Amino acid sequence: MSESQKENGGAGPEGTIPAQEDGVGAAATDEPTSFEPEEDPEAAEDQGDS
């Protein structure tokens, strides 16, 4: 385990990714999403928003 994982308690280079095997869902918090469909044209097409 790296020093950052020990300090922050998570995985990844900054220790900010939840280390639980089941992970965390995108809608796991009440915070609004910052996803903008125009940033990912393929995602917008998948939703019919193009």
C-alpha positions in Angstrom: 0.0 0.0 0.0 1.4 3.4 -0.9 1.7 6.3 1.5 -1.2 8.2 -0.2 -3.4 5.1 0.2 -2.5 5.0 3.9 -3.2 8.7 4.3 -6.5 9.0 2.3 -7.7 5.4 2.7 -8.4 4.7 -1.0 -6.8 3.3 -4.1 -5.3 5.1 -7.1 -2.3 7.5 -7.2 -3.9 10.0 -4.8 -5.7 7.5 -2.7 -9.1 8.9 -3.6 -10.8 5.9 -5.3 -12.9 3.9 -2.9 -11.0 0.7 -2.1 -14.1 -1.4 -1.6 -14.5 -4.2 -4.1 -18.1 -3.2 -4.9 -17.1 0.3 -5.8 -19.3 3.3 -5.8 -22.1 4.3 -8.2 -22.2 7.5 -10.1 -25.4 8.5 -8.3 -24.2 7.4 -4.8 -24.3 11.0 -3.5 -26.7 13.8 -3.7 -24.2 16.0 -5.6 -25.4 17.0 -9.1 -23.5 15.5 -12.0 -21.1 17.7 -14.0 -21.5 15.5 -17.1 -22.1 17.6 -20.3 -23.3 15.5 -23.3 -21.4 17.8 -25.7 -18.2 16.7 -24.1 -18.9 13.1 -25.2 -20.7 13.1 -28.6 -21.1 9.3 -28.6 -22.9 9.4 -25.3 -25.3 12.1 -26.6 -26.0 9.9 -29.6 -26.8 6.9 -27.4 -29.4 9.0 -25.5 -30.8 10.5 -28.7 -29.8 14.0 -27.7 -27.7 14.7 -30.8 
